[in-house]
Amino acid sequence: MKTDTPNRSIIAAAGVFMQIALGAVYAWSVFRIPLTQTYGWTVSQVTLAFELAILVLGFAAFAGGIWMRRVGPSPVAIAAAMLYGSGTALAGLSHNLTMLYLTYGVIAGAGLGLGYIVPIATLVRWFPDKRGMITGIAVAGFGAGALVTAPVAQRLITAVGVSSTFVILGIAYFVIIMIAATVMKNPPAGYAPAGFQPTSVGGSAARDFTLPQALAAWQWYGLWLTLFLNTTAGIAIISQASPMAQEISRVNATAAAGLVGIISIANGSGRFLWAWLSDAIGRKAVFLTMFLLQALAFLLLSRVSGFAPLAALAFAILLCYGGGFGTMPSYATDYFGAKDIGSIYGLMLTAWGAAAIAGPTFIAQVRQATGEYQGALRIMALVTLLSAVVPLVLRPPVPLPSPSKKESDLEGVRRRVA
């Protein structure tokens, strides 16, 4: 089938709205102080609920990708709506930490993972001609979720309290994702937009890999490591943005909070901009550029003292952080094909969960050991510089044998046995 269809635009729009609802998880910092004041929990205890949700996200995305292979995207999206919506709402009724971790960390986190993989795995099939751009747009919605949700949640907390805010938002997430789920579907077999021809830059895998075949290729682990290193760098800044700004540039807490908003914009923008650029210059070139840019930004960040240069450099790092999520789905699809990309990329998202622990833990421990952020920033500069080696050595996996050859070999064996 070579005819184009307008349905893919509707599906793309549904995917973006779905990602905006899911990306509200990045507004978690809005809840930290109200939860500590309401229940007497520490900031570390409250933050663990967010970290757990991101960790569960990676494994749930993998499970969702496998499930999508059997049932298609819509049932998985419906399950995501139920889990994410109910987990968030039930978090408002949780009056002890165990329940908070179970509801928001595990239940909502599972919904996050199931939902996150659906638009990505679906849209790369509908847009083989614009893989980088479309996955960039989709995950930009995830990055923008906090910008939309944070002010709404803040007003709701003031008006009705933190517990009721969770319930209201959980219901809203459920409705938005359920509506999107009714639209999400795979393209017909053999679908391609009119006039589409794979290019050496955008790339298409010569054959579709299954998950076991992808895991047998060293390139899968190279891509996992690339995503882990890029995410670790950015999430280290996200975790310490406000206190780092106050310590380095001596601004007050209100001004430091502005840095959180600035890097949120960078996170969302980078998801689209770098992914769009990858369609023109290639995924390898994009990751190589992002690592080198981050190495320079971290080095300069360790030497600045003013708020403006600190914000500009943090913005550059978070552009690259978002760029990793925008570009990697297309990178994986270029290497392994679109057929099983849900499970292949879903499992790769465990790098996100691992980085969510590694990045914040590293920068916090070095800060505590040295009494300043500068040492940790210099180490991050070196790490991101060395990280550039990984995309540099990556190359597409060896194409699999054609189905006809495999089938003929199997047929020959059957005849000899008979």
Buried (B, 14 or more C-beta within 10 A) or exposed (E): EEEBBEEBEEBBBBBBBBBBBBBBBBBBBBBBEBBBEBBEBEEEBBBBBBBBBBBBBBBBBBBBBBBBBEEBBBBBBBBBBBBBBBBBBBBBBBEEBEEBBBBBBBBBBBBBBBBBBBBBBBBBBBBBBBBBBBBBBBBBBBBBBBBBBBEBBBEBBEEEEBBBBBBBBBBBBBEBBBBBBEBBBBBEEEBBBEEBEBEEBBBBBBBBBBBEBBBEBEBBEBBBBBBBBBBBBBBBBBBBBBBBBBBBBEBEEEBBBBBBBBBBBBBBBBBBBBBBBBBEEBBBBBBBBBBBBBBBBBBBBBEBEEBEBBBBBBBBBBBBBBBBBBBBBBBBBBBBBBBBBBBBBBBBBBBBBBBBBBBBBBBBEBBEEEEEBBBBBBBBBEBBBEBBEBBEEBEBBEEBEEEEEEEEEEEEEEEEEE
